[in-house]
Amino acid sequence: MSHTYRRRGQRHDYDWVLRDSRWINGVLIPFWIDARSKEGRRALARFHSDACWTLGSTAPHWYRRVFDHRLRTLNVRQLRRWLDDPGYDPVFEVRHRHCANWSWW
């Protein structure tokens, strides 16, 4: 499904996208970027691209990969322990595919 179809009719709040800050004499000074300037257009383009993350975004790929690897390793250990000793009652960790995203935030 394309981004255009998913985001159809969506309204965006650009306040945090167009806000920047700089250190001046040891003080962090916030300022606004004009949306029509070159820097403002670049910030908006980055926001609408997949390179920008928001609170609704998923966890980074490296984190999901590590999270899933730990889960698979735990379950494989339980399975091998059960194969070595059929009397052992394995406890598998069954998680939803979005658990890595939930634990990231």
C-alpha positions as CSV (number, residue, x, y, z in Angstrom):
1,M,0.0,0.0,0.0
2,S,1.5,3.3,-1.0
3,H,2.2,6.2,1.4
4,T,0.0,8.4,-0.7
5,Y,-3.1,6.2,-0.2
6,R,-2.3,5.7,3.5
7,R,-1.8,9.3,4.2
8,R,-4.7,10.6,2.1
9,G,-6.6,13.3,3.9
10,Q,-4.2,13.4,6.8
11,R,-3.4,16.8,8.5
12,H,0.1,17.4,9.8
13,D,1.3,19.5,12.7
14,Y,4.5,21.1,11.5
15,D,5.4,22.9,14.7
16,W,8.1,20.5,15.8
17,V,9.3,20.0,12.3
18,L,10.0,23.7,11.7
19,R,11.4,24.4,15.2
20,D,15.2,24.4,15.6
21,S,17.6,25.5,18.3
22,R,21.2,26.7,18.5
23,W,23.6,27.3,21.3
24,I,24.4,31.0,21.7
25,N,26.7,32.1,24.5
26,G,26.0,28.9,26.4
27,V,22.2,29.2,26.2
28,L,20.0,27.1,23.9
29,I,17.9,29.5,21.9
30,P,14.9,28.0,20.0
31,F,13.8,29.6,16.7
32,W,11.4,28.9,13.9
33,I,12.4,28.0,10.3
34,D,10.4,29.6,7.5
35,A,8.5,26.8,5.7
36,R,9.2,28.6,2.3
37,S,12.9,28.9,2.8
38,K,15.4,26.3,1.5
39,E,16.1,24.9,5.0
40,G,12.3,24.8,5.7
41,R,11.5,22.9,2.5
42,R,14.3,20.5,3.3
43,A,12.9,19.9,6.8
44,L,9.4,19.3,5.5
45,A,10.7,16.9,2.8
46,R,12.7,15.0,5.4
47,F,9.5,14.8,7.6
48,H,7.5,13.3,4.7
49,S,10.2,10.9,3.7
50,D,10.8,7.6,5.3
51,A,14.1,8.9,6.7
52,C,12.3,10.8,9.5
53,W,11.1,9.0,12.6
54,T,8.2,10.0,14.8
55,L,6.6,8.6,17.9
56,G,4.3,6.5,15.7
57,S,7.3,5.0,13.9
58,T,8.6,1.5,14.4
59,A,11.8,0.6,16.2
60,P,15.0,0.6,14.2
61,H,15.8,-2.4,12.1
62,W,18.9,-3.2,14.2
63,Y,16.9,-3.2,17.4
64,R,14.2,-5.5,16.0
65,R,16.8,-7.9,14.6
66,V,18.5,-8.2,18.1
67,F,15.1,-8.4,19.8
68,D,13.9,-11.2,17.5
69,H,17.3,-13.1,17.8
70,R,17.1,-13.2,21.6
71,L,13.5,-14.5,21.4
72,R,14.4,-17.2,18.8
73,T,17.5,-18.2,20.9
74,L,15.4,-18.6,24.0
75,N,12.8,-20.7,22.2
76,V,15.4,-22.9,20.5
77,R,17.0,-23.6,23.9
78,Q,13.7,-24.7,25.3
79,L,13.0,-27.0,22.4
80,R,16.5,-28.6,22.6
81,R,16.1,-29.1,26.3
82,W,12.8,-30.8,25.7
83,L,14.4,-33.0,23.0
84,D,17.2,-34.1,25.4
85,D,14.7,-34.8,28.2
86,P,11.1,-35.6,27.0
87,G,9.9,-35.3,30.6
88,Y,10.9,-31.6,30.6
89,D,7.9,-29.2,30.2
90,P,9.1,-26.4,27.8
91,V,7.9,-22.9,28.3
92,F,8.0,-21.0,25.0
93,E,8.0,-17.3,24.8
94,V,5.3,-16.4,22.3
95,R,5.2,-12.7,21.5
96,H,3.4,-10.6,19.0
97,R,5.3,-9.3,16.0
98,H,5.1,-5.7,17.3
99,C,6.7,-6.5,20.7
100,A,10.0,-5.1,19.6
101,N,8.3,-1.8,18.7
102,W,6.5,-1.7,22.1
103,S,9.7,-2.3,24.0
104,W,11.6,0.3,22.0
105,W,9.5,3.1,23.4
